[in-house]
Amino acid sequence: MSTDIVLIGAGIMSATLGTLLQELDPSLRIRIYERLDRAAAESSDAWNNAGTGHSGFCELNYTPQRPDGTVETQKAETVAEAFEISRQFWASLVREGAISPSFIRSVPHCAFVWGNDDVQFLRARFAAMKKRPLFEQMEYAEDRATLDQWMPLVMEGRDPAELVAATRMPIGTDVDFGTLTRTLIARMEARGAEVFYNYEVRDLHYFRNRDMPDMAPFWQVRVKNLSEDYHENIQAPFVFIGAGGGALHLLQTADIPEGRHYGGFPVSGEWLRCKNPEIIARHGAKVYGKAAVGAPPMSVPHLDTRKIEGHNALLFGPYAGFSTKFLKSGSYTDLPASLRLSNLAPMLGAGLHNIPLTKYLIQQVVQSDAERLKTLRDYYPEAQPEDWEQVVAGQRVQVIKENEKGDGILEFGTEVISTADGSLAALLGASPGASTAASIMLNVLAKCFPQQLATPAWQEKLTSLIPSYGQKLADNPELLRRLRQETAQALELAG
Ligand SMILES: Cc1cc2nc3c(=O)[nH]c(=O)nc-3n(C[C@H](O)[C@H](O)[C@H](O)COP(=O)(O)OP(=O)(O)OC[C@H]3O[C@@H](n4cnc5c(N)ncnc54)[C@H](O)[C@@H]3O)c2cc1C
């Protein structure tokens, strides 16, 4: 069996790459293999992630403070740029009638802090960000009347003498990535892609016949039909490993030189989910705070208004945890099975360099319900335990890699790893995640389809899908304002 493209995993990343490829070349034969029985059942499912349209508006970890007290905005701008690319891509698909905009809605993004040091930091952050075009709509408040209006649950029952401050971006979004993924994959199927559920990819092998230079090289993908217990081999010139937490294992199986020396560190998470509809109705924002000492950046607590499959919801968390599984539906042997001679040194090095993280995770794992409630009350002082239930979030695998000095470092971003000939690409890591899927996949296209990408046909199509393609919005405020307005209209968002 042969095909043009094999996408491993039916999450938001494969759905985005597959949709882009179909738009660029509708004649491509695409197959998706997914080990579970439906699309978006791991991290991309709405209950498994926070649904924040990450744009650098409220995530304080993207704006570090310099020793002189000023604040660095570069990382936040990069994330904001990437989200604008996703917005443009989704808006184009909505205009084409390919998807409905119901998966996304406007929810203001707020950053909230208390205590003199953190209030000083937020003031400096606001001063730095407000000057940048991507954040020009940002508002700042320390007065109770404004904060009561922005976030009543956060302010009720709070000591009036406590120094607090917040910023607010009215154009923040909440995204149901599960619904979006399933819609994109259904559309791909309607346009000829084949999706195989309950099929697990077990092995990847590259064939290049040096004695027959005219024969195009290909990947042989070995899959197991989990329902009927048999194996098949599929040949394809291009494979994308979009397997989320399962990606590291498949990269190791492919055994490409670019993939050696990588390791993974799993961080699990839990939410508190509100059960009381009256409380859910009283909150209308995503309120992010500052991470605790040693906490991984993606474990910053937040009180989040959500809309999941059409229903309003309120989540608090994530509380970080530790499990040796690489997927929520994975196996406890995932972490030990990922150890190789080639990644042992970086894995051990990363462990030694991240003692505060280890301490933090241990403390999170052993914390009692009362301690969880105490953290919730930092954000919602009048929270009552009977209104909340615990739910397990998705599993993330952070990238461990070697730096130039040979030291193992733990990364909190995403990384695209590809072969020199562009025949295979894999995505490792999970932050900023689904929000930036479109820009990550443009990167995959640049690495793996450079010749096609240079053609006028692909350039024209990409510019029609993503009008800012190839331009920097941070340096082009006019274009940014126009595109924000146009995408807001198509996606039915606040302008
Ligand atoms: C707690 C938490 C909060 C998050 N919050 C946000 C947020 O607010 N905003 C945001 O933008 N992002 C967020 N993210 C990140 C985001 O969810 C992920 O980046 C994104 O969903 C990853 O998509 P994916 O397609 O790579 O992986 P997944 O959605 O995990 O999909 C991978 C698929 O591959 C399948 N698979 C694995 N191995 C195999 C195999 N061998 N064969 C076949 N199939 C296989 C899996 O079953 C799965 O369906 C969060 C993640 C977590 C865990």
The ligand as a Gaussian input file, in Angstrom:
#p B3LYP/6-31G(d) Opt

LIG

0 1
 C       -3.117000      20.588000      30.771000
 C       -2.895000      21.176000      29.421000
 C       -3.299000      22.478000      29.154000
 C       -3.086000      23.040000      27.891000
 N       -3.570000      24.279000      27.635000
 C       -3.446000      24.805000      26.394000
 C       -4.038000      26.052000      26.096000
 O       -4.668000      26.677000      26.939000
 N       -3.880000      26.550000      24.844000
 C       -3.168000      25.877000      23.895000
 O       -3.048000      26.393000      22.791000
 N       -2.603000      24.675000      24.149000
 C       -2.734000      24.119000      25.372000
 N       -2.195000      22.898000      25.648000
 C       -1.352000      22.234000      24.635000
 C       -2.196000      21.576000      23.550000
 O       -3.232000      20.840000      24.118000
 C       -1.285000      20.673000      22.730000
 O       -0.161000      21.411000      22.275000
 C       -1.970000      20.119000      21.491000
 O       -3.240000      19.600000      21.794000
 C       -1.077000      19.040000      20.909000
 O       -1.710000      18.534000      19.774000
 P       -1.132000      17.261000      19.058000
 O       -1.955000      17.049000      17.852000
 O        0.334000      17.402000      18.889000
 O       -1.286000      16.098000      20.143000
 P       -2.571000      15.297000      20.669000
 O       -3.802000      16.092000      20.684000
 O       -2.156000      14.649000      21.953000
 O       -2.760000      14.204000      19.544000
 C       -1.815000      13.181000      19.339000
 C       -2.587000      11.966000      18.847000
 O       -1.661000      10.957000      18.452000
 C       -2.162000       9.701000      18.834000
 N       -1.040000       8.771000      18.880000
 C       -0.020000       8.738000      19.770000
 N        0.837000       7.726000      19.464000
 C        0.340000       7.132000      18.361000
 C        0.764000       6.016000      17.555000
 N        1.878000       5.330000      17.840000
 N        0.001000       5.647000      16.494000
 C       -1.145000       6.331000      16.178000
 N       -1.595000       7.374000      16.915000
 C       -0.853000       7.770000      17.974000
 C       -2.807000       9.978000      20.186000
 O       -3.760000       8.985000      20.522000
 C       -3.443000      11.354000      19.942000
 O       -4.771000      11.255000      19.486000
 C       -2.417000      22.289000      26.882000
 C       -2.033000      20.973000      27.136000
 C       -2.275000      20.406000      28.387000
 C       -1.901000      18.991000      28.617000

